[in-house]
Amino acid sequence: MYIYNVTTNIEESIHDEWLKWMKEKHIPDMLSTGKFIYAKMSQVMIEEEMGGTTYSVQYTTESLATLQDYYKEDAARLRDEATKLFSGKFVAFRTELKIISEQFSMSVKN
């Protein structure tokens, strides 16, 4: 399993609009490509010198080949939409992660 991680710092002036777009449009569009089986969005809990709010979205995929297919078939279109809507108001960087192991707690604490 692999994770395609996109970390984005978004300016406060469009934060709410961007967050709504991410949750209601972009993440569902990413999942609808059929390349990813799961998406998790998190807020990065650090204060950036540049200001804004930073988020990480992790898209899980089954293989590196599937991720490469995403780059070839879908990435440009989906990235272009963000650029058209929010040009100059965000900074994003992407990383690829290979899952080595997963461990879960056997007890649940309330």
C-alpha positions, 0 to 999 in steps of 0.5 A: 500500500502507498500513500499520496500525501498532499500538504497545502498551506491556504491563505486565510482570505479563502480558507472557508471556501477552499475547505468546503471545495476540498471536502465536497468536490476535490477529495470526492473527485480524487476518489472517483478516479478509482485510483485511491481507496481511502482519503484522510484530511488532517490539519497540521498543528503548527503555526507557519511563519507565512501565515495561513492554515496548513492541511495534509490529505493522504490518499491511499492506493494499492500499488505504485503502478496505480499511483503512476496511472493517476499521474498520467491520467488524472493529476493535471486535470485535478491540479488545474482546477485548484489553480483556476479557483485559488491561484496565488492563494495556496502553496502545495507540495506532494510526497509519496509514502510506502506503508511498511507496517500498521499497528492498532491498539487492542484496547479502546479508552473512552 
